[in-house]
Amino acid sequence: MVGRAAGMFAVTNVDDLVLLALFFARARSARQVVVGQYLGFAGILVVAVLGALGASLLPEQFRPWLGLIPLALGLKAAWSLWRGNDDDEEPDVAPGVLAVAGVTLANGGDNIGVYVPVFTVADSLWVYVAVFLVLVGLWIAIGLLVLFSG
């Protein structure tokens, strides 16, 4: 279970490594990035857990169909990329705690799309949550390494 949770975290958060390195490069203090990352990811987890609890109210035969949510999000992202609707811009100011949290939360739509179906059928939802929160710290450390290794 822990291995599956760690693998799912890594796959859904690989893009955060680049964001973390950028945040650390621009932030006034590393503390702002760390607190903002944890706040943003906590928001992702709250939405995913609430979504899973709500989805658990669905009849059992409809729950596997929730797995189509990540596919739909991926297709939407591919369509936007193909159409040239990429509106990513670099910020001109140093990011504060709320900016880091906001970007982390906004960037977590795909995470939520993956987490909700898994959390709905997971026997130990809280194992996933605990593993994810521990791995956020590891991701922060790797983000610093990416910044300083370049």
C-alpha positions in Angstrom: 0.0 0.0 0.0 2.8 2.4 0.9 4.6 1.6 -2.3 1.5 2.2 -4.4 0.9 5.5 -2.6 4.5 6.6 -3.2 4.4 5.7 -6.8 1.2 7.5 -7.4 2.5 10.6 -5.6 5.7 10.6 -7.7 3.8 10.2 -11.0 1.3 12.9 -10.3 3.8 15.4 -8.8 6.8 15.2 -11.1 5.8 18.6 -12.6 6.0 20.2 -9.1 9.7 19.6 -9.0 10.2 22.3 -11.7 7.8 24.7 -9.9 9.5 24.1 -6.6 12.9 24.9 -8.1 11.5 28.1 -9.7 9.8 29.1 -6.4 13.1 28.6 -4.4 15.0 30.6 -7.0 12.6 33.6 -6.7 11.5 33.4 -3.0 12.8 35.7 -0.3 13.0 32.7 2.0 12.8 28.9 1.7 10.4 28.9 4.6 7.7 30.7 2.4 8.0 28.0 -0.3 7.9 25.1 2.2 4.8 26.5 4.0 3.1 27.4 0.8 3.8 24.0 -0.7 2.3 22.2 2.3 -0.7 24.5 2.4 -1.4 24.0 -1.3 -1.0 20.3 -1.2 -3.1 20.1 1.9 -5.8 21.9 -0.1 -5.4 19.3 -2.9 -5.8 16.5 -0.3 -8.9 18.1 1.3 -10.6 18.4 -2.1 -9.7 14.8 -3.1 -10.8 13.3 0.2 -14.1 15.2 0.1 -14.5 14.2 -3.5 -13.9 10.5 -2.6 -16.3 10.7 0.4 -18.9 12.2 -1.9 -18.2 9.6 -4.6 -18.6 6.8 -2.1 -22.2 7.8 -2.0 -22.5 6.7 -5.6 -23.8 3.2 -6.2 -21.0 0.6 -6.3 -21.4 -0.1 -10.0 -20.7 3.5 -11.0 -17.5 4.0 -9.0 -15.1 2.4 -11.5 -16.2 5.0 -14.0 -14.6 7.7 -11.9 -11.3 6.4 -13.4 -12.3 8.3 -16.6 -11.8 11.6 -14.8 -8.0 11.5 -15.2 -8.3 10.5 -18.8 -10.6 13.4 -19.5 -8.3 15.8 -17.8 -5.4 14.5 -19.8 -7.3 14.9 -23.1 -8.3 18.4 -22.1 -4.7 19.3 -21.4 -3.5 17.8 -24.7 -6.2 19.7 -26.6 -5.2 23.0 -24.9 -1.6 22.3 -25.8 -2.4 21.4 -29.3 -4.5 24.5 -29.7 -1.8 26.7 -28.2 -3.8 27.8 -25.2 -0.8 27.5 -22.9 -1.1 30.6 -20.6 1.8 29.8 -18.2 3.6 33.0 -17.3 6.6 33.5 -15.0 5.8 35.8 -12.1 7.8 39.0 -11.9 7.8 39.2 -8.1 9.1 36.9 -5.4 6.3 34.4 -4.5 4.9 34.5 -1.0 3.3 31.7 1.0 -0.1 32.3 -0.5 1.2 32.6 -4.0 3.0 29.2 -3.7 0.0 27.6 -2.1 -2.3 29.0 -4.8 -0.1 27.8 -7.7 0.3 24.4 -6.0 -3.5 24.1 -5.6 -4.2 25.4 -9.2 -1.6 23.0 -10.6 -3.2 20.1 -8.6 -6.3 19.6 -10.7 -4.8 16.5 -12.4 -3.8 15.2 -9.0 -7.3 15.5 -7.7 -8.6 13.8 -10.9 -6.4 10.8 -10.1 -6.7 10.8 -6.3 -10.6 10.9 -6.1 -11.1 7.5 -7.9 -8.3 5.9 -6.0 -9.4 7.3 -2.6 -12.9 6.1 -3.3 -11.9 2.5 -3.5 -8.8 2.5 -1.3 -9.0 0.4 1.9 -6.7 2.7 3.7 -7.3 6.2 2.5 -5.3 7.7 5.4 -2.2 5.7 4.5 -2.2 7.5 1.2 -2.7 10.9 2.8 0.1 10.2 5.3 2.5 9.0 2.6 1.7 12.0 0.4 2.4 14.4 3.2 5.7 12.8 4.0 6.7 12.8 0.3 5.9 16.5 0.0 8.9 17.1 2.2 11.0 14.9 0.0 9.8 16.7 -3.0 10.8 20.0 -1.4 14.3 18.7 -0.8 14.5 17.5 -4.4 13.3 20.9 -5.6 16.2 22.5 -3.7 18.6 20.0 -5.2 17.3 20.7 -8.7 17.9 24.4 -8.1 21.4 24.1 -6.8 22.5 21.4 -9.2 21.8 23.6 -12.3 
